[in-house]
Amino acid sequence: MLPLAVFVVFARVLGPEIIARFALAVSLAELLKACGLPGLYEALLSRRSGQIRCQAAALAAFLLSGLLLLPIYGFALTALLSMAGLEPGGAELLLLLLIGLRIPIDLALLQPQAELARRGAYARLAARGLVGSLGATTIGLLILAAGQPTLGLAAYTLGHSIGSALATVLGTGTLRRPRWNGACLRAMLPEGLAASAVRFCAAANNQLDQLLVGAIAGPLPFALFNLAKRIESAFGSLSTTLATSLFQPDFAARTTVPARTAGLRQALTIVSATCGALAAGFAVSADLVIGIMLGPAWIAAAPVAAVLAVSGYGRAIGSVHAALLSVSGRNGGLFLRFAFMIIIGAVLVAIGAHYGALASAVAVAVQILIGVAMLAVMTRNDASGLALQIHTAHAVAPFLTMIAAAACTRWLVLGFTWNVEQPNIGLSVVVALAASTTAAAVGMIVGVAQMRRSWRHICGVRLAAQPPCRA
């Protein structure tokens, strides 16, 4: 939530057009970074011998690919800004070009990160992101307070990479001297290319739609769309956390079809009671929340953000199926599905971008709906032939109920109004909190009722043995 809070601060000060330029630069850098063979990181983790030589060779490859991508970033960014009608001044263009340094820094950082993972230094790995975020936030806000908001935003954006690099390298002795080694690279290349393809699909899934909207729709629609995508990514972060820490271990322990069917029911109930409740509360009060947080200049983003909040709930549903597929030996089919959906999504967003930010958001929602349907088909045998009934009972019906409850709460106070241009702050806070609380309460009630009805011991679930407790 810290990046979203910092974005709110800079968005209130700078306005949509400058935010759109920086958002376009970051999206382009993230997409190009996925072209620099980042999958060598996974290849390093799987190596059992020659670690030092292979890490030095991987670092050399990371640095070389990152530096080669810098001029491509510069030319592509200039072209995209021109297409989007976002031509900046000389000083601001220089700051935007400097953001491209994230590409070689983040790629090179994968080598010491792999060494920390090999050592099992998970605390350091977890702390580096927090240290980088806090450092970048501090520097960016200090420069903002000194009266240089554009420079502050650039320092905050690039400071994430620099802070994470320093927190990873300093005092750990993990950084190798880059040295080209053709034998090591050839041995790691097959696995590195496969992992890089997966990483590129993930980056394209997150960034390609923003690049298309920025190039086609223009500056203001892109700024509104980017704000809505940031809100959607908050739901994505929550669903990713649930998938990796809860759903994947649970599905891995379920070895029979009835057990996995019960696991799907339980996972969808959890997603509905968490992501669904948050999405329902926000979708109903999006204009009030955005008006309070960002001011009247961003009110037009409310319907776009509401649509992408709902699509964020769809992504959370898809993460349940992806977690099941990933632990049951079906990663190949999962990868093909992601690649296909990137192509479908690019076509839909390119069409929608000609009609503005809201049409682009609807295109993203349609893409996610198609993707969830494909994932549900892929896991139909795990649902005992009850995929449609399970999704209706545990995902669709509870969410519609929460939307209705939150809307009734809002309309009881404000009446049948939407997209309030000058919201009263006090009343807006009360209404937004009441709508979100109502959605969460309904979600919890429905979830508890479903748990009492369907959460029971299922044969075939083998959980890992726990050590005995000691006094």
Summary of the structure (lengths in Angstrom):
residues: 471
radius of gyration: 23.3
end to end distance: 38.0
largest distance: 70.2
contacts: 1672
relative contact order: 0.11
helix: 83%
strand: 0%
